[in-house]
Amino acid sequence: MQLKETHISKKNTSPVRLQEYGVGVFQQISTKSALKKAIKKNLLFVNGSIATTATLITGGEVIEYHHPLEKERNTRLLLKLEIVYEDDYLAVINKPAGILVSGNGFKTVANALAQNLKYSLAKDAVDPQPAHRLDYATTGLLLVGKTSSVITDLNRLFEHKNISKTYYAITIGAMNTSGTIDLDIDGKPAISTFEVVETVKSERFTFLNLVRLNPQTGRRHQLRKHLLGIGNPILGDATYFLEGLQLKGKGLYLHAQSIEFNHPVTNENLHVVLELPKKFKKLFPKKDK
C-alpha cells in the first residue's frame, strides 16, 4: 500500500522552480537535498505528471508526494482512536491530547489511522491522511481523507476557507462577551472571533471563561497566540501564558468541538459535533456540548 500526500500551491507573483518552492512543503522533505532526491526517484508529481528540477510552479498546481513502499515492520503502533464519522471517502476522528498529528516520529495520529479506519473501496483509495493539523496538546475533531481525489478536494476547501471549525477554550481573566481579534502572526494577517459562553469566579485566576472560538485564518498556534495577545491566555498553556498564571499538569484547555463543510463527493452538508472533554465539564458542569 502506498501513501500519497497532496499539496496545492499558492499563487505566486512570479514562477518559481519546484526545487525551490517544494522545500518544507512535505514534512519528510524538509531540505533541498531531500527534495532533489525525491524528484530524482520520481516520487513527486505536478498536475499528474512526473516532476523534474525544472518544473515551474506558478500557483494552483496539485503537487503529490508518493511515499516509497516500506517493508512491513515487525512492530506496529498500537493506538486506539475514537472514530466520530466515517464513510468510504473520509473520516473524522477525535484526536487525543499529547500526540502529534503527523511527522517523522513513530507515535503519530497519521501512523495509527490505517489500523483504526476501514479501507476505502474507491478506485483511488490511499492510506488515510490527515487533511489539516491540530497542536500536540489540543484535543478534538480531525478531518481525514481516504482517497487521492478527496484529499485534494479537502485541501482546496481549506485553502478557500470553505470549512468551518469551532473550538472551545477555557481562558483566564475578565473578558469582553464577544469580539474579533485581528493580530498578525509571524507577519501574516490572522483573524479570530470569540464569544464568552459562561464565566465563573476563580480564587487563583480571578475569572475563568468558557469561550467559543472561530478562526478565520489558519496560522500556527493562532488561537493560543491571539488569546494571549488580548490578555486572556488559555488555561494550561505551557508556551503562551502570563507570568504567575500558569496551570501545570492538567494539559491545554483547547478543544476542536465542531467542523462543518460540504462533502466533496456527495455534496451534502456535513456537520460533526463533539462533546466537551470531562476536564471542561468539571469547571463548567452546566455546559453539555
SERO-4910 file (N, C-alpha, C, O; in steps of 0.05 Angstrom, whole numbers):
BEGIN
 pado doro    nc1    nc2    nc3   cac1   cac2   cac3    cc1    cc2    cc3    oc1    oc2    oc3
  Met    A     17    -24      0      0      0      0     18     25      0     38     26     14
  Gln    A     11     45    -16     27     68    -19     12     93     -9    -12     96    -15
  Leu    A     26    110      5     14    134     16     21    158     -3     43    161    -12
  Lys    A      0    174     -8      4    197    -25     -4    222    -10    -26    224      0
  Glu    A     15    241     -8      9    267      5      4    287    -18     17    286    -38
  Thr    A    -15    305    -13    -22    325    -33    -20    353    -23    -27    359      0
  His    A    -10    371    -39     -7    399    -33    -16    416    -57     -8    409    -80
  Ile    A    -31    437    -52    -39    455    -74    -23    481    -71    -24    494    -50
  Ser    A     -8    487    -91     10    511    -89     -6    537    -89    -28    539   -101
  Lys    A      4    556    -74     -9    582    -72      1    600    -95     22    596   -106
  Lys    A    -15    621   -100     -9    639   -122     17    654   -116     22    664    -94
  Asn    A     34    655   -136     60    669   -134     61    693   -152     47    694   -172
  Thr    A     77    713   -145     79    736   -162     95    730   -187     92    743   -208
  Ser    A    112    710   -185    128    702   -209    134    672   -207    135    661   -185
  Pro    A    137    658   -229    142    629   -229    167    622   -213    187    637   -213
  Val    A    167    600   -200    190    590   -185    193    560   -190    173    546   -192
  Arg    A    218    551   -191    222    523   -196    214    506   -172    216    514   -149
  Leu    A    204    482   -178    196    464   -157    217    459   -137    212    457   -113
  Gln    A    242    457   -146    264    450   -127    269    473   -107    282    469    -87
  Glu    A    258    497   -113    259    519    -94    233    520    -78    234    523    -53
  Tyr    A    211    518    -91    184    520    -78    179    497    -59    167    500    -38
  Gly    A    188    473    -66    179    448    -52    193    442    -26    185    423    -12
  Val    A    213    458    -18    227    452      7    208    458     30    199    481     33
  Gly    A    203    439     47    186    442     70    156    439     65    140    440     84
  Val    A    148    435     40    120    431     34    110    405     47     88    404     58
  Phe    A    127    384     45    120    358     58    140    354     81    164    359     79
  Gln    A    130    343    103    146    341    127    171    324    123    192    329    135
  Gln    A    169    303    106    192    286    102    211    297     81    232    284     76
  Ile    A    205    320     70    223    332     50    229    361     60    218    380     49
  Ser    A    245    363     81    249    388     95    274    403     85    279    425     94
  Thr    A    290    391     68    315    403     58    316    402     28    301    387     15
  Lys    A    333    419     16    335    419    -13    347    393    -24    339    384    -45
  Ser    A    365    381     -9    377    356    -18    356    333    -17    356    316    -35
  Ala    A    339    333      4    318    313      5    298    317    -18    288    297    -28
  Leu    A    293    342    -25    274    347    -47    286    337    -73    271    325    -89
  Lys    A    312    343    -78    324    334   -103    324    303   -105    319    292   -126
  Lys    A    329    290    -82    328    260    -82    300    250    -89    297    231   -104
  Ala    A    279    263    -78    252    254    -83    245    258   -113    232    242   -125
  Ile    A    254    281   -124    249    286   -152    264    266   -170    253    255   -189
  Lys    A    289    260   -162    306    241   -177    293    213   -178    296    198   -197
  Lys    A    280    206   -155    268    179   -153    239    178   -164    225    159   -161
  Asn    A    231    200   -177    204    202   -190    182    199   -169    162    186   -174
  Leu    A    186    211   -145    166    209   -124    148    234   -123    128    234   -109
  Leu    A    154    254   -139    138    279   -139    124    282   -166    136    278   -187
  Phe    A     99    290   -164     83    294   -188     70    321   -187     61    330   -165
  Val    A     68    335   -209     55    361   -211     33    359   -232     38    354   -255
  Asn    A      8    363   -223    -15    360   -241    -15    333   -255    -22    331   -278
  Gly    A     -7    312   -240     -8    285   -251     16    276   -267     18    253   -274
  Ser    A     35    295   -272     59    288   -288     83    286   -269     85    301   -250
  Ile    A    102    268   -276    126    266   -261    141    292   -261    146    304   -283
  Ala    A    149    302   -238    163    328   -236    193    325   -241    204    304   -236
  Thr    A    204    347   -250    234    349   -253    243    373   -237    227    389   -228
  Thr    A    269    376   -236    280    400   -222    273    426   -237    274    447   -225
  Ala    A    266    423   -262    260    447   -278    230    454   -278    222    474   -290
  Thr    A    213    437   -266    185    442   -266    179    468   -252    189    474   -230
  Leu    A    163    485   -265    156    511   -254    130    511   -239    110    498   -247
  Ile    A    129    525   -217    105    528   -201     96    557   -203    111    576   -197
  Thr    A     71    561   -213     61    588   -216     37    593   -198     29    616   -195
  Gly    A     25    572   -186      2    576   -169    -21    558   -177    -29    558   -200
  Gly    A    -32    543   -158    -55    527   -163    -49    498   -172    -67    482   -176
  Glu    A    -23    492   -175    -16    465   -183    -21    445   -160    -18    452   -137
  Val    A    -28    420   -168    -31    399   -148     -5    383   -148      3    370   -167
  Ile    A      9    385   -125     35    372   -122     30    347   -104     20    349    -82
  Glu    A     39    324   -114     35    299   -100     62    287    -93     80    287   -110
  Tyr    A     64    278    -68     88    264    -60     80    235    -54     65    229    -36
  His    A     92    216    -70     86    188    -67    107    175    -49    130    172    -56
  His    A     98    168    -24    117    155     -6    126    129    -17    109    113    -27
  Pro    A    152    122    -17    161     96    -26    150     74     -8    147     78     16
  Leu    A    144     51    -20    134     28     -5    155     19     15    178     16      8
  Glu    A    147     15     40    165      6     60    160    -24     66    137    -34     63
  Lys    A    180    -37     76    177    -65     85    160    -65    110    161    -47    126
  Glu    A    145    -87    113    127    -89    136    144    -89    161    164   -103    164
  Arg    A    136    -72    180    150    -70    205    143    -93    224    120   -102    224
  Asn    A    162   -102    240    156   -122    260    140   -110    283    124   -124    295
  Thr    A    144    -85    288    129    -71    309    111    -51    297    119    -36    279
  Arg    A     86    -51    306     66    -31    296     57    -14    319     56    -22    342
  Leu    A     51     11    312     40     29    331     11     20    338     -6     17    320
  Leu    A      7     15    363    -20      7    372    -32     31    387    -25     37    410
  Leu    A    -50     45    373    -63     68    385    -93     68    377    -99     71    353
  Lys    A   -110     65    396   -139     65    391   -149     94    389   -145    110    406
  Leu    A   -162     99    366   -173    126    361   -203    125    362   -215    105    353
  Glu    A   -215    146    372   -245    148    371   -253    158    344   -246    180    335
  Ile    A   -269    142    329   -279    150    303   -306    163    307   -325    150    316
  Val    A   -308    188    300   -333    203    303   -351    201    279   -376    200    281
  Tyr    A   -339    200    255   -353    197    230   -335    183    210   -311    188    209
  Glu    A   -347    165    193   -331    152    173   -349    143    150   -371    133    154
  Asp    A   -340    147    125   -352    135    102   -329    125     84   -306    123     93
  Asp    A   -335    120     59   -315    108     41   -294    128     32   -274    120     20
  Tyr    A   -299    154     37   -282    174     25   -266    191     46   -244    201     41
  Leu    A   -278    193     69   -265    210     90   -274    201    118   -292    184    120
  Ala    A   -261    211    138   -268    205    165   -262    229    183   -247    247    175
  Val    A   -274    230    206   -269    250    226   -263    235    252   -279    219    262
  Ile    A   -239    240    264   -232    226    289   -229    247    311   -226    271    306
  Asn    A   -230    237    336   -226    253    359   -196    250    367   -189    230    379
  Lys    A   -181    271    361   -152    270    367   -148    272    398   -158    290    410
  Pro    A   -133    253    409   -126    256    438   -104    276    442    -90    284    424
  Ala    A   -102    285    467    -81    304    474    -54    290    476    -53    265    480
  Gly    A    -32    305    472     -6    293    476      4    276    454     20    257    459
  Ile    A     -5    280    430      5    265    407      5    283    382    -13    299    378
  Leu    A     26    280    366     28    295    341      9    284    320      4    260    320
  Val    A     -2    301    303    -18    292    281     -1    277    261     -9    255    251
  Ser    A     22    288    254     40    275    235     68    284    240     73    300    258
  Gly    A     87    273    225    115    280    229    133    255    226    124    234    218
  Asn    A    158    259    232    178    237    229    178    217    252    189    196    249
  Gly    A    165    224    274    163    205    296    146    181    291    130    181    272
  Phe    A    149    161    308    133    136    304    105    139    315     86    131    302
  Lys    A    102    152    338     76    155    351     63    180    341     66    202    352
  Thr    A     47    178    319     32    200    308      4    190    301      0    166    297
  Val    A    -15    208    300    -42    201    291    -41    189    263    -55    169    257
  Ala    A    -25    201    245    -24    192    218    -16    162    216    -27    147    200
  Asn    A      3    154    233     12    126    233     -9    107    244     -7     83    240
  Ala    A    -28    117    259    -48    100    271    -74     99    256    -92     83    262
  Leu    A    -77    115    235   -102    117    220   -110     90    207   -133     82    208
  Ala    A    -91     78    193    -97     54    177   -108     32    194   -125     17    185
  Gln    A    -99     29    219   -108      7    236   -135     13    249   -149     -5    259
  Asn    A   -144     39    248   -169     47    260   -192     51    240   -215     49    248
  Leu    A   -185     56    215   -206     62    195   -209     39    176   -191     23    171
  Lys    A   -233     37    164   -238     17    144   -225     26    118   -225     49    111
  Tyr    A   -213      7    103   -200     14     78   -221     21     57   -241      6     54
  Ser    A   -217     42     43   -236     51     23   -237     32     -1   -216     22     -9
  Leu    A   -261     29    -12   -264     12    -36   -264     29    -61   -268     19    -83
  Ala    A   -260     55    -58   -259     73    -82   -235     66    -99   -215     56    -89
  Lys    A   -236     73   -124   -214     66   -143   -188     80   -136   -167     69   -141
  Asp    A   -190    104   -125   -165    119   -119   -159    119    -89   -148    138    -79
  Ala    A   -166     97    -76   -161     95    -47   -131     96    -41   -115     84    -56
  Val    A   -124    109    -20    -97    110    -10    -97    106     20   -119    106     33
  Asp    A    -74    104     32    -73    103     61    -85    130     72    -79    151     61
  Pro    A   -102    128     92   -115    153    102    -95    174    111    -74    167    122
  Gln    A   -101    199    106    -83    221    111    -97    244    124   -118    252    114
  Pro    A    -86    256    146    -99    280    158   -100    302    138    -81    307    123
  Ala    A   -122    317    138   -126    339    119   -117    366    131   -116    386    116
  His    A   -112    366    156   -102    390    170    -88    382    195    -84    358    200
  Arg    A    -82    401    212    -67    395    237    -80    406    261    -94    427    260
  Leu    A    -76    393    284    -82    404    310    -56    403    326    -40    385    323
  Asp    A    -53    422    344    -29    423    361    -27    397    377    -46    383    382
  Tyr    A     -2    392    386      4    369    402    -14    366    426    -23    344    433
  Ala    A    -19    389    440    -35    388    464    -65    392    460    -80    389    479
  Thr    A    -73    398    436   -102    403    431   -117    377    426   -106    359    414
  Thr    A   -141    376    435   -159    353    430   -180    361    410   -184    385    404
  Gly    A   -194    340    400   -218    346    383   -217    336    355   -201    319    348
  Leu    A   -235    347    339   -241    336    313   -219    341    292   -209    363    289
  Leu    A   -211    319    279   -190    320    259   -201    306    234   -211    284    235
  Leu    A   -201    321    211   -212    311    186   -191    295    171   -167    303    169
  Val    A   -199    272    160   -180    254    147   -191    246    120   -215    241    117
  Gly    A   -174    246     99   -181    237     72   -173    208     68   -153    200     78
  Lys    A   -189    193     53   -184    165     48   -179    159     19   -172    136     12
  Thr    A   -183    178      1   -177    174    -27   -161    198    -37   -161    220    -26
  Ser    A   -146    194    -59   -129    215    -70   -145    239    -78   -137    262    -72
  Ser    A   -168    235    -92   -183    258   -101   -196    273    -78   -198    298    -79
  Val    A   -205    259    -57   -218    273    -35   -197    288    -18   -203    310     -8
  Ile    A   -173    277    -15   -152    292     -2   -146    318    -16   -143    339     -3
  Thr    A   -145    317    -43   -141    342    -59   -165    361    -55   -161    385    -51
  Asp    A   -189    350    -55   -213    367    -51   -214    380    -24   -221    403    -21
  Leu    A   -206    365     -3   -206    376     24   -185    398     26   -189    418     40
  Asn    A   -162    394     13   -142    415     13   -152    441      1   -147    463     10
  Arg    A   -168    438    -21   -179    461    -34   -200    475    -16   -201    499    -15
  Leu    A   -216    459     -2   -236    470     15   -223    487     37   -232    509     44
  Phe    A   -201    476     48   -187    492     69   -175    517     57   -176    538     69
  Glu    A   -163    514     33   -150    537     21   -169    560     16   -163    583     19
  His    A   -194    552      7   -214    573      1   -232    579     25   -253    593     22
  Lys    A   -224    569     49   -239    576     73   -268    567     72   -286    580     81
  Asn    A   -273    543     60   -300    532     58   -304    510     79   -324    495     77
  Ile    A   -287    509     99   -291    490    121   -293    507    146   -274    523    152
  Ser    A   -314    504    161   -319    520    185   -311    503    210   -321    481    213
  Lys    A   -294    514    227   -285    500    251   -292    517    275   -288    541    276
  Thr    A   -302    503    296   -308    516    321   -292    503    343   -292    479    346
  Tyr    A   -279    519    359   -263    510    382   -276    520    408   -290    540    408
  Tyr    A   -270    506    429   -276    516    456   -250    517    472   -233    500    469
  Ala    A   -248    538    488   -225    541    505   -234    551    532   -255    564    534
  Ile    A   -218    546    552   -222    559    578   -200    579    581   -176    572    580
  Thr    A   -207    604    585   -188    626    586   -187    639    613   -205    635    630
  Ile    A   -166    654    618   -161    666    644   -166    696    643   -159    709    624
  Gly    A   -180    706    664   -183    735    667   -210    746    656   -224    732    642
  Ala    A   -216    771    663   -240    784    654   -239    789    623   -218    797    613
  Met    A   -261    783    610   -262    785    581   -287    800    572   -307    801    586
  Asn    A   -286    813    548   -310    822    535   -327    798    528   -317    776    524
  Thr    A   -353    802    525   -371    780    520   -367    768    492   -372    745    487
  Ser    A   -357    785    473   -352    775    446   -333    795    432   -329    818    442
  Gly    A   -322    786    410   -305    805    396   -289    791    373   -291    767    369
  Thr    A   -274    807    359   -257    798    338   -228    805    344   -222    828    352
  Ile    A   -210    785    342   -181    790    347   -168    791    320   -167    772    305
  Asp    A   -156    814    314   -143    819    288   -114    826    294   -106    849    294
  Leu    A    -97    805    298    -69    809    304    -52    792    286    -56    768    284
  Asp    A    -33    805    272    -16    789    253      0    768    269      8    772    292
  Ile    A      5    746    256     22    725    267     44    720    247     40    713    224
  Asp    A     69    723    257     93    719    240     91    736    215    100    728    193
  Gly    A     81    761    219     79    780    197     57    775    177     56    788    156
  Lys    A     39    756    183     17    750    165    -10    756    178    -13    752    202
  Pro    A    -30    765    163    -56    771    174    -68    746    188    -67    724    177
  Ala    A    -81    751    211    -94    729    225   -118    740    240   -116    760    254
  Ile    A   -141    727    237   -165    737    249   -180    714    263   -182    692    252
  Ser    A   -189    719    287   -205    700    303   -229    715    315   -226    738    323
  Thr    A   -252    702    317   -274    713    331   -279    696    356   -274    672    356
  Phe    A   -290    709    377   -295    695    402   -322    703    414   -332    725    409
  Glu    A   -333    685    430   -357    691    445   -355    677    472   -351    653    473
  Val    A   -358    692    494   -357    680    521   -384    667    526   -404    681    527
  Val    A   -384    641    531   -408    626    537   -415    627    566   -439    629    573
  Glu    A   -395    626    583   -400    626    612   -375    635    627   -352    630    617
  Thr    A   -378    648    649   -355    657    665   -360    649    694   -382    652    705
  Val    A   -339    639    707   -341    633    736   -318    647    750   -296    652    739
  Lys    A   -322    653    776   -301    665    792   -280    643    800   -287    620    803
  Ser    A   -255    652    802   -234    634    809   -216    647    830   -208    670    827
  Glu    A   -210    633    851   -193    644    872   -165    650    862   -153    670    869
  Arg    A   -155    632    845   -128    636    835   -126    654    811   -108    671    809
  Phe    A   -146    651    792   -144    665    766   -164    688    764   -166    700    743
  Thr    A   -178    695    785   -199    716    786   -224    708    771   -245    706    782
  Phe    A   -221    702    745   -243    692    728   -233    671    710   -210    672    700
  Leu    A   -250    651    704   -245    632    683   -269    633    664   -292    635    673
  Asn    A   -264    632    638   -284    635    618   -285    611    599   -265    602    590
  Leu    A   -310    602    594   -314    582    573   -319    598    547   -339    612    545
  Val    A   -301    595    528   -302    613    504   -305    596    479   -292    576    475
  Arg    A   -324    605    462   -327    593    435   -310    609    415   -312    633    415
  Leu    A   -294    595    399   -275    608    381   -278    599    353   -283    575    347
  Asn    A   -276    617    334   -277    611    306   -254    624    291   -255    649    287
  Pro    A   -233    609    284   -211    621    269   -219    627    241   -230    609    227
  Gln    A   -214    651    231   -220    658    203   -196    653    185   -199    651    161
  Thr    A   -172    650    197   -148    643    183   -136    619    197   -145    611    218
  Gly    A   -115    607    186   -103    583    197    -74    584    203    -58    568    195
  Arg    A    -66    605    218    -38    607    226    -31    588    248    -48    580    264
  Arg    A     -5    581    250      4    563    270      0    575    298      9    597    303
  His    A    -12    560    316    -18    568    344    -35    594    344    -33    609    363
  Gln    A    -51    598    324    -66    623    322    -83    629    346    -80    651    357
  Leu    A   -100    611    354   -118    617    377   -103    621    403   -110    639    418
  Arg    A    -82    606    407    -66    609    431    -52    636    432    -52    649    453
  Lys    A    -41    644    409    -27    670    408    -47    693    410    -41    713    423
  His    A    -70    690    396    -89    711    397   -100    717    425   -103    740    433
  Leu    A   -106    695    439   -118    699    466    -97    710    485   -104    727    502
  Leu    A    -72    702    483    -51    714    499    -49    744    491    -44    761    508
  Gly    A    -52    750    465    -48    777    455    -69    797    467    -63    820    469
  Ile    A    -93    787    475   -113    805    487   -113    802    517   -130    813    531
  Gly    A    -93    787    528    -90    785    557   -106    764    570   -110    764    594
  Asn    A   -116    745    554   -133    723    565   -122    696    555   -135    683    538
  Pro    A    -99    688    564    -87    663    554   -104    638    561   -121    639    579
  Ile    A   -100    617    546   -115    592    551   -104    578    575    -80    576    579
  Leu    A   -122    568    592   -114    554    616    -97    529    609   -104    514    590
  Gly    A    -75    525    622    -58    502    618    -38    505    595    -24    486    589
  Asp    A    -37    528    582    -18    532    560     10    535    572     15    553    588
  Ala    A     28    517    564     55    517    574     74    536    559     97    540    567
  Thr    A     64    546    536     81    563    519     72    592    519     88    611    521
  Tyr    A     46    597    517     35    624    515     19    630    541     -5    624    543
  Phe    A     32    642    560     20    646    586     30    672    598     50    683    590
  Leu    A     15    682    618     23    705    633     38    696    659     30    676    671
  Glu    A     59    710    666     75    703    689     58    700    714     43    719    721
  Gly    A     61    678    728     46    673    752     18    662    748      5    656    768
  Leu    A     10    658    723    -17    648    718    -16    623    701    -34    618    684
  Gln    A      4    607    706      7    582    690     -3    558    706      6    554    729
  Leu    A    -21    543    695    -31    518    708    -16    495    696    -16    490    672
  Lys    A     -2    480    713     14    458    704      1    431    711    -13    428    730
  Gly    A      7    411    693     -2    384    699    -30    376    690    -38    353    694
  Lys    A    -45    395    679    -73    389    671    -76    390    641    -98    383    631
  Gly    A    -56    397    626    -58    398    597    -71    424    588    -80    440    604
  Leu    A    -72    427    562    -83    451    549   -113    449    547   -124    429    538
  Tyr    A   -127    470    555   -156    471    554   -165    483    527   -177    505    527
  Leu    A   -159    469    506   -167    478    479   -177    453    464   -163    433    462
  His    A   -201    455    453   -215    432    442   -229    439    415   -245    458    414
  Ala    A   -222    424    394   -236    428    368   -263    414    369   -264    389    367
  Gln    A   -284    429    373   -310    418    380   -328    412    356   -344    392    358
  Ser    A   -326    427    335   -344    421    312   -330    428    286   -312    446    285
  Ile    A   -338    415    265   -328    420    238   -351    417    218   -367    398    221
  Glu    A   -353    435    199   -376    435    180   -366    442    152   -350    461    149
  Phe    A   -375    426    132   -367    431    105   -386    415     87   -400    397     96
  Asn    A   -384    420     61   -399    404     41   -382    380     33   -359    383     25
  His    A   -393    357     35   -378    332     29   -369    334     -1   -386    338    -18
  Pro    A   -343    330     -6   -333    333    -34   -344    313    -54   -342    317    -78
  Val    A   -355    291    -44   -366    270    -63   -397    272    -64   -408    273    -86
  Thr    A   -410    273    -41   -440    273    -41   -451    301    -42   -475    305    -49
  Asn    A   -434    321    -36   -442    349    -35   -462    355    -13   -474    377    -11
  Glu    A   -467    336      5   -484    340     28   -470    356     49   -445    353     53
  Asn    A   -485    372     64   -473    387     86   -467    368    109   -484    354    118
  Leu    A   -442    368    117   -433    350    139   -425    367    162   -406    384    160
  His    A   -439    364    185   -433    379    209   -429    359    232   -448    346    241
  Val    A   -404    357    241   -397    338    261   -391    353    287   -376    373    287
  Val    A   -403    344    309   -400    358    335   -392    338    356   -401    316    357
  Leu    A   -373    347    374   -364    331    396   -373    343    422   -377    367    424
  Glu    A   -376    327    443   -380    337    470   -353    349    480   -332    342    470
  Leu    A   -355    366    499   -331    377    511   -318    356    529   -332    338    540
  Pro    A   -292    357    532   -278    338    549   -287    340    578   -297    361    586
  Lys    A   -282    319    593   -291    318    621   -278    340    638   -291    351    655
  Lys    A   -253    347    632   -240    368    648   -253    395    644   -252    412    661
  Phe    A   -265    400    620   -280    424    616   -305    424    633   -312    444    645
  Lys    A   -319    401    633   -345    399    647   -341    401    678   -360    409    692
  Lys    A   -318    394    687   -313    397    716   -313    426    725   -322    433    746
  Leu    A   -304    444    707   -304    472    713   -330    486    704   -338    506    716
  Phe    A   -342    475    683   -368    486    673   -388    463    670   -393    455    648
  Pro    A   -399    453    692   -417    430    691   -443    434    677   -456    415    669
  Lys    A   -451    459    673   -477    465    660   -475    462    630   -496    460    616
  Lys    A   -451    462    620   -447    462    590   -445    433    581   -425    419    587
  Asp    A   -465    423    567   -465    395    558   -449    392    532   -435    371    530
  Lys    A   -450    411    514   -435    409    489   -422    436    483   -408    438    462
***
